[in-house]
Amino acid sequence: MSHDAFQTISLSIALGVFSYIISRAYKIPAIVFYLVCGFVFGPAGLNLIRTEAAIGGGIAPMVEIAVAIILFEGGLSLSIQGFRMEKKAIRRLLFITIPVTGGAAAFLCHYLTGIPWLFAIFFGALIVVTGPTVIGSILKSVALNQRLETLLNWESLWGDVIGVMVSALALELILVSKGGVITAGVFSHLLLGTFAGSLVGLAGGVLLKHIVAWLEKLKDPTLSGIASFGGAVALFFLSGELVESSGPLAVVVAGMYLSLKCGDAVVGIRHFKDQIASLFISTMFVMLSAFVNPLELLHLWPTMLAVAIILGAVVRPLAVHLAMAGSDVTLRERWYMGIIGPRGIVAVATASYAAFELPGFPYEMEVILNQTMAIIFFSGVVATVLCRPLASLLKVRVPHAQTGILLVGSNPMSREFARLLSFHVPVAFLETRRDACSLATDQGFQTVCADMLSADVYEEASREGYDRLVALTRNNALNELVALRAASHMSPGRVYRGVARRAEETLLTGKDNVAHVAFSDGFFIIEAVRRMEKGQAFLTEKEVEELREGDIPLARVNGDGKGVLIMRPGVEPSGRLICYSRKEKTAGRARRNTTEAPV
């Protein structure tokens, strides 16, 4: 490997990882950092990352692998239940918003930048994708309502698939016709690619399911992720060999099948995929950003910025409103989707790949690459700056009190607490013991049976909308360790730890003890479980005026019944409360005293 190639790759890795860490630390999309690093260290800046000169066409297969990883990871993350709930809106987004956006992009690119129609159509196809990696970063930084999360997730993933397949067809048309007309063969190729991708993806998903099930018996949690990674790349290649450009659909279908059929094993797969994707994609994005030199087309940048602004500020909102007309998606939700539509790495990856395939059209591909970067940068900055304040302004952000609660530890007290909570917020259990998992599942609770100290479990819970955690095991040290681990993925202010027993030293002190103590200094889990098992105590809802001596408030219910706040020491109880109450022992004794008293 030449010195230039090693310098380019190693510096891209370092800058990509740095950008990713900064984005996670401040919970903002990393895409803007990648672009800035590529610009500053690429040919337009310090010229330390020379992607084209050092690596050349060797980056093309790396781009394909990156696309395979992104789309497979996206397929693993999709919720089938979410599609069932919002299938009408999702179909409209895919079949109205995407064509309208792509058509407008092609029109603007042709008439404003002057490139031929075939290249403009190629650009319109690749720019429709919003990108699951960027949308995923936004959803981690702001808690949106379930409908918005579902719509943004499904649009980002299937938009990628549609965009990659259609842009591949446009690229093929350019290669074959050299500017000729569209033939019927292009459309038959699209249908054949859809069939092949679906079939290969389904067959690959079934095979991977059996492989993962066998690997689970080996008790090595890393093997499932490694196997799924290799399988995803293999499926992408195999499907593409059968029918060109069908690979993206194959890996999405395989990922969705695994997500549906592999249960708890998917958590480990997603964790491994997230690590691989984070390293590989961050590196690739920096390298691809450095592949473009904006200074070469400086005279066109005002026009390209105008295209980016019109697409983001006019076309995208209009397309979303048109697609959602007549649906039950609210006006506020439509505006949020219309304004927040960042483009991601798949768009620039596809454009870069095309540039290597079309060396005879340097000017056209340079325009498309720069225009793609302009749109990614503009939409990324808008999404980064506005995603949180806009959600609050439009009131589509889920209030803290309405976010889901993950209860760690299944016991009689926690299960009864979960039952009462479930009337107001989503509740799920995390347990290690299979018998406790089965008991919670039998009572109708969503349950994850996994290692309580595994960080990827809490990452997955947060992804599913469970942004609060209450550790209620019968072991103080475990509660503290769980809280410490969870606080690195959820805000420390959203993590609570119950106290298991009296007069037991805490394992963590000072800054390490990041979680709130749950409920009250006088509430002990082991004692509460023992009393409830003997019928001496129970959990109930009551108004604050109905509290008796000895009652311990556990949570405060919102006035409309939609949402709860976990109580902690020093918080004054008010309104309607979920309480721990002891049964009165004096009633029978009082009756006896009354009977024995002289008349």
LINMOBEL-V993136 format. One record per residue. N is the residue number from 1. RES is the residue in three letters. PSI is psi in degrees with one decimal (999 if undefined). Layout:
# LINMOBEL-V993136
N | RES | PSI
N | RES | PSI
This chain:
# LINMOBEL-V993136
1 | MET | 132.3
2 | SER | 161.6
3 | HIS | -41.4
4 | ASP | -41.7
5 | ALA | -44.4
6 | PHE | -41.7
7 | GLN | -43.6
8 | THR | -47.5
9 | ILE | -47.5
10 | SER | -40.6
11 | LEU | -36.5
12 | SER | -40.4
13 | ILE | -48.3
14 | ALA | -46.8
15 | LEU | -36.9
16 | GLY | -45.3
17 | VAL | -42.0
18 | PHE | -46.1
19 | SER | -40.7
20 | TYR | -42.4
21 | ILE | -44.6
22 | ILE | -42.1
23 | SER | -38.5
24 | ARG | -37.0
25 | ALA | -39.0
26 | TYR | 4.6
27 | LYS | 50.3
28 | ILE | 153.6
29 | PRO | 138.9
30 | ALA | -11.3
31 | ILE | -36.6
32 | VAL | -39.7
33 | PHE | -41.3
34 | TYR | -45.4
35 | LEU | -43.6
36 | VAL | -43.9
37 | CYS | -43.4
38 | GLY | -39.0
39 | PHE | -46.2
40 | VAL | -40.9
41 | PHE | -2.7
42 | GLY | -167.2
43 | PRO | -27.8
44 | ALA | -13.2
45 | GLY | -111.5
46 | LEU | -12.4
47 | ASN | 36.1
48 | LEU | -26.1
49 | ILE | 108.5
50 | ARG | 78.5
51 | THR | -50.5
52 | GLU | -43.3
53 | ALA | -38.5
54 | ALA | -36.7
55 | ILE | -37.1
56 | GLY | -135.1
57 | GLY | -11.8
58 | GLY | -15.7
59 | ILE | -18.5
60 | ALA | -50.6
61 | PRO | -30.7
62 | MET | -36.1
63 | VAL | -43.6
64 | GLU | -40.1
65 | ILE | -40.6
66 | ALA | -43.0
67 | VAL | -41.5
68 | ALA | -43.9
69 | ILE | -46.8
70 | ILE | -48.1
71 | LEU | -35.2
72 | PHE | -43.3
73 | GLU | -39.6
74 | GLY | -41.6
75 | GLY | -37.6
76 | LEU | -29.3
77 | SER | -12.2
78 | LEU | 142.0
79 | SER | 116.4
80 | ILE | -36.3
81 | GLN | -40.0
82 | GLY | -38.0
83 | PHE | -40.9
84 | ARG | -35.4
85 | MET | -33.5
86 | GLU | 32.3
87 | LYS | -35.4
88 | LYS | -47.6
89 | ALA | -37.9
90 | ILE | -44.9
91 | ARG | -40.9
92 | ARG | -39.6
93 | LEU | -44.8
94 | LEU | -37.8
95 | PHE | -4.0
96 | ILE | -54.4
97 | THR | -46.4
98 | ILE | -49.4
99 | PRO | -39.9
100 | VAL | -45.6
101 | THR | -46.0
102 | GLY | -42.6
103 | GLY | -42.9
104 | ALA | -39.0
105 | ALA | -42.9
106 | ALA | -43.3
107 | PHE | -49.2
108 | LEU | -42.7
109 | CYS | -39.0
110 | HIS | -47.7
111 | TYR | -24.9
112 | LEU | -34.9
113 | THR | -16.5
114 | GLY | 8.7
115 | ILE | 153.6
116 | PRO | 161.0
117 | TRP | -41.9
118 | LEU | -42.1
119 | PHE | -35.4
120 | ALA | -38.8
121 | ILE | -41.2
122 | PHE | -45.1
123 | PHE | -44.3
124 | GLY | -36.5
125 | ALA | -41.7
126 | LEU | -20.9
127 | ILE | -5.1
128 | VAL | -17.2
129 | VAL | 135.7
130 | THR | -25.1
131 | GLY | 112.8
132 | PRO | -29.4
133 | THR | -41.0
134 | VAL | -44.4
135 | ILE | -39.3
136 | GLY | -40.1
137 | SER | -39.7
138 | ILE | -44.1
139 | LEU | -24.2
140 | LYS | -26.5
141 | SER | -18.1
142 | VAL | 133.5
143 | ALA | 100.1
144 | LEU | 164.1
145 | ASN | 160.8
146 | GLN | -39.1
147 | ARG | -46.7
148 | LEU | -43.8
149 | GLU | -45.6
150 | THR | -47.7
151 | LEU | -44.4
152 | LEU | -40.8
153 | ASN | -50.1
154 | TRP | -40.0
155 | GLU | -41.8
156 | SER | -42.7
157 | LEU | -52.5
158 | TRP | -25.1
159 | GLY | -39.4
160 | ASP | -48.1
161 | VAL | -50.0
162 | ILE | -44.8
163 | GLY | -43.6
164 | VAL | -44.1
165 | MET | -45.3
166 | VAL | -39.8
167 | SER | -32.9
168 | ALA | -38.2
169 | LEU | -41.0
170 | ALA | -39.3
171 | LEU | -43.1
172 | GLU | -39.7
173 | LEU | -40.7
174 | ILE | -43.1
175 | LEU | -41.5
176 | VAL | -47.3
177 | SER | -19.1
178 | LYS | 44.2
179 | GLY | 10.7
180 | GLY | -165.1
181 | VAL | 160.8
182 | ILE | 132.7
183 | THR | 167.2
184 | ALA | -25.4
185 | GLY | -29.4
186 | VAL | -43.6
187 | PHE | -36.7
188 | SER | -34.1
189 | HIS | -38.4
190 | LEU | -43.9
191 | LEU | -41.3
192 | LEU | -40.2
193 | GLY | -39.0
194 | THR | -43.9
195 | PHE | -47.8
196 | ALA | -44.3
197 | GLY | -42.5
198 | SER | -43.9
199 | LEU | -48.0
200 | VAL | -41.2
201 | GLY | -43.1
202 | LEU | -45.6
203 | ALA | -42.5
204 | GLY | -38.1
205 | GLY | -42.2
206 | VAL | -45.1
207 | LEU | -45.7
208 | LEU | -34.8
209 | LYS | -45.9
210 | HIS | -36.3
211 | ILE | -44.9
212 | VAL | -41.4
213 | ALA | -40.1
214 | TRP | -40.8
215 | LEU | -29.7
216 | GLU | -31.0
217 | LYS | -19.9
218 | LEU | -6.4
219 | LYS | 26.8
220 | ASP | 104.4
221 | PRO | -15.7
222 | THR | -22.2
223 | LEU | -37.1
224 | SER | -41.6
225 | GLY | -41.9
226 | ILE | -45.1
227 | ALA | -41.5
228 | SER | -36.2
229 | PHE | -50.0
230 | GLY | -40.4
231 | GLY | -39.5
232 | ALA | -46.1
233 | VAL | -40.5
234 | ALA | -42.4
235 | LEU | -40.8
236 | PHE | -45.1
237 | PHE | -47.7
238 | LEU | -46.6
239 | SER | -39.8
240 | GLY | -31.0
241 | GLU | -36.9
242 | LEU | -51.6
243 | VAL | 118.0
244 | GLU | 137.5
245 | SER | 8.5
246 | SER | -7.4
247 | GLY | -43.8
248 | PRO | -43.0
249 | LEU | -38.3
250 | ALA | -45.0
251 | VAL | -32.1
252 | VAL | -45.8
253 | VAL | -42.8
254 | ALA | -43.4
255 | GLY | -42.9
256 | MET | -39.0
257 | TYR | -44.4
258 | LEU | -43.0
259 | SER | -35.5
260 | LEU | -32.4
261 | LYS | -15.9
262 | CYS | -2.7
263 | GLY | -129.9
264 | ASP | -24.6
265 | ALA | -25.0
266 | VAL | -28.4
267 | VAL | -47.5
268 | GLY | -38.1
269 | ILE | -46.3
270 | ARG | -38.3
271 | HIS | -46.5
272 | PHE | -44.2
273 | LYS | -36.7
274 | ASP | -41.2
275 | GLN | -48.3
276 | ILE | -46.1
277 | ALA | -41.5
278 | SER | -44.9
279 | LEU | -50.2
280 | PHE | -45.7
281 | ILE | -40.1
282 | SER | -41.1
283 | THR | -47.0
284 | MET | -40.1
285 | PHE | -39.2
286 | VAL | -43.2
287 | MET | -42.0
288 | LEU | -34.6
289 | SER | -35.7
290 | ALA | -14.1
291 | PHE | -23.7
292 | VAL | 133.6
293 | ASN | 99.3
294 | PRO | -23.6
295 | LEU | -22.9
296 | GLU | -23.5
297 | LEU | 40.5
298 | LEU | -34.0
299 | HIS | -21.6
300 | LEU | -8.1
301 | TRP | -37.4
302 | PRO | -41.5
303 | THR | -43.5
304 | MET | -36.9
305 | LEU | -36.3
306 | ALA | -41.6
307 | VAL | -44.5
308 | ALA | -43.4
309 | ILE | -42.2
310 | ILE | -42.5
311 | LEU | -42.4
312 | GLY | -38.5
313 | ALA | -19.8
314 | VAL | -58.3
315 | VAL | -49.8
316 | ARG | -51.6
317 | PRO | -41.6
318 | LEU | -40.4
319 | ALA | -40.9
320 | VAL | -45.1
321 | HIS | -39.3
322 | LEU | -43.4
323 | ALA | -36.3
324 | MET | 0.3
325 | ALA | 128.5
326 | GLY | -4.0
327 | SER | 174.2
328 | ASP | 8.7
329 | VAL | 126.9
330 | THR | 162.2
331 | LEU | -39.1
332 | ARG | -42.6
333 | GLU | -37.3
334 | ARG | -42.9
335 | TRP | -39.8
336 | TYR | -47.5
337 | MET | -35.5
338 | GLY | -35.2
339 | ILE | -39.3
340 | ILE | 94.7
341 | GLY | 62.7
342 | PRO | 144.0
343 | ARG | 153.8
344 | GLY | -161.6
345 | ILE | -28.2
346 | VAL | -36.4
347 | ALA | -49.8
348 | VAL | -31.1
349 | ALA | -44.0
350 | THR | -42.2
351 | ALA | -41.3
352 | SER | -41.8
353 | TYR | -42.8
354 | ALA | -34.4
355 | ALA | -35.5
356 | PHE | -30.8
357 | GLU | -18.5
358 | LEU | 62.1
359 | PRO | -16.5
360 | GLY | -2.6
361 | PHE | 62.8
362 | PRO | -40.2
363 | TYR | -48.4
364 | GLU | -43.6
365 | MET | -31.3
366 | GLU | -40.6
367 | VAL | -46.1
368 | ILE | -42.9
369 | LEU | -47.8
370 | ASN | -40.3
371 | GLN | -39.8
372 | THR | -44.6
373 | MET | -39.3
374 | ALA | -43.6
375 | ILE | -41.5
376 | ILE | -44.0
377 | PHE | -47.6
378 | PHE | -50.3
379 | SER | -33.8
380 | GLY | -42.2
381 | VAL | -44.5
382 | VAL | -45.9
383 | ALA | -41.8
384 | THR | -45.2
385 | VAL | -37.6
386 | LEU | -14.5
387 | CYS | -40.8
388 | ARG | -52.1
389 | PRO | -35.0
390 | LEU | -37.8
391 | ALA | -39.3
392 | SER | -41.7
393 | LEU | -42.7
394 | LEU | -3.4
395 | LYS | 42.5
396 | VAL | 2.1
397 | ARG | 135.6
398 | VAL | 121.6
399 | PRO | 152.3
400 | HIS | -40.5
401 | ALA | -14.7
402 | GLN | -1.2
403 | THR | 155.2
404 | GLY | 156.2
405 | ILE | 127.1
406 | LEU | 119.0
407 | LEU | 124.1
408 | VAL | 118.5
409 | GLY | 117.2
410 | SER | 118.0
411 | ASN | 170.9
412 | PRO | -39.5
413 | MET | -46.8
414 | SER | -34.9
415 | ARG | -38.9
416 | GLU | -37.5
417 | PHE | -42.8
418 | ALA | -39.1
419 | ARG | -43.5
420 | LEU | -38.2
421 | LEU | -36.1
422 | SER | -15.6
423 | PHE | -14.6
424 | HIS | -30.0
425 | VAL | 160.0
426 | PRO | 140.0
427 | VAL | 139.3
428 | ALA | 156.1
429 | PHE | 145.4
430 | LEU | 122.7
431 | GLU | 155.5
432 | THR | -38.6
433 | ARG | 130.9
434 | ARG | -39.5
435 | ASP | -40.0
436 | ALA | -36.8
437 | CYS | -45.2
438 | SER | -40.4
439 | LEU | -44.4
440 | ALA | -39.6
441 | THR | -42.4
442 | ASP | -27.2
443 | GLN | 7.3
444 | GLY | 11.4
445 | PHE | 144.9
446 | GLN | 130.9
447 | THR | 137.4
448 | VAL | 118.9
449 | CYS | 100.7
450 | ALA | 175.5
451 | ASP | 122.3
452 | MET | -23.7
453 | LEU | 8.7
454 | SER | 120.0
455 | ALA | -32.8
456 | ASP | -22.2
457 | VAL | -42.5
458 | TYR | -31.6
459 | GLU | -44.1
460 | GLU | -41.1
461 | ALA | -43.9
462 | SER | -37.6
463 | ARG | -33.2
464 | GLU | 2.6
465 | GLY | 4.5
466 | TYR | 88.7
467 | ASP | 2.8
468 | ARG | 151.2
469 | LEU | 138.4
470 | VAL | 115.2
471 | ALA | 116.8
472 | LEU | 36.1
473 | THR | 170.5
474 | ARG | 26.1
475 | ASN | 114.5
476 | ASN | -45.4
477 | ALA | -40.9
478 | LEU | -40.7
479 | ASN | -41.3
480 | GLU | -40.4
481 | LEU | -40.3
482 | VAL | -44.5
483 | ALA | -39.9
484 | LEU | -43.4
485 | ARG | -42.4
486 | ALA | -33.6
487 | ALA | -19.7
488 | SER | -15.2
489 | HIS | -23.9
490 | MET | 159.5
491 | SER | 134.1
492 | PRO | -30.9
493 | GLY | -8.5
494 | ARG | 9.7
495 | VAL | 131.5
496 | TYR | 144.9
497 | ARG | 129.3
498 | GLY | 156.5
499 | VAL | 123.0
500 | ALA | -44.6
501 | ARG | 165.7
502 | ARG | 154.2
503 | ALA | 44.3
504 | GLU | 130.3
505 | GLU | 144.2
506 | THR | 148.1
507 | LEU | -32.7
508 | LEU | 142.3
509 | THR | 167.1
510 | GLY | -134.3
511 | LYS | -23.5
512 | ASP | -27.5
513 | ASN | 77.4
514 | VAL | -18.2
515 | ALA | 154.6
516 | HIS | 147.4
517 | VAL | 131.3
518 | ALA | 138.4
519 | PHE | -91.0
520 | SER | 154.5
521 | ASP | -19.8
522 | GLY | 9.1
523 | PHE | 125.6
524 | PHE | 127.1
525 | ILE | -47.3
526 | ILE | -42.9
527 | GLU | -41.7
528 | ALA | -42.3
529 | VAL | -44.2
530 | ARG | -45.5
531 | ARG | -39.3
532 | MET | -36.6
533 | GLU | -30.4
534 | LYS | -1.3
535 | GLY | 17.0
536 | GLN | -7.8
537 | ALA | 162.6
538 | PHE | 165.4
539 | LEU | 142.6
540 | THR | 167.2
541 | GLU | 137.1
542 | LYS | 159.9
543 | GLU | 156.4
544 | VAL | -30.6
545 | GLU | -19.1
546 | GLU | -1.1
547 | LEU | 136.9
548 | ARG | 168.7
549 | GLU | 130.4
550 | GLY | -15.5
551 | ASP | 139.8
552 | ILE | 111.8
553 | PRO | 131.4
554 | LEU | -32.9
555 | ALA | 149.1
556 | ARG | 128.1
557 | VAL | 134.4
558 | ASN | 155.5
559 | GLY | -35.0
560 | ASP | 2.5
561 | GLY | -1.9
562 | LYS | 88.7
563 | GLY | 150.9
564 | VAL | 155.1
565 | LEU | 129.7
566 | ILE | 131.9
567 | MET | 154.2
568 | ARG | 163.3
569 | PRO | 136.3
570 | GLY | -10.6
571 | VAL | 125.2
572 | GLU | 124.8
573 | PRO | 145.2
574 | SER | 160.5
575 | GLY | -144.9
576 | ARG | 137.2
577 | LEU | 147.6
578 | ILE | 120.4
579 | CYS | 152.5
580 | TYR | 121.6
581 | SER | 141.5
582 | ARG | 143.8
583 | LYS | 142.7
584 | GLU | 130.5
585 | LYS | -11.1
586 | THR | -8.3
587 | ALA | -47.3
588 | GLY | -40.8
589 | ARG | -37.7
590 | ALA | -38.5
591 | ARG | -39.3
592 | ARG | -41.7
593 | ASN | -36.7
594 | THR | -39.4
595 | THR | -38.6
596 | GLU | -14.1
597 | ALA | 141.4
598 | PRO | 142.7
599 | VAL | 999
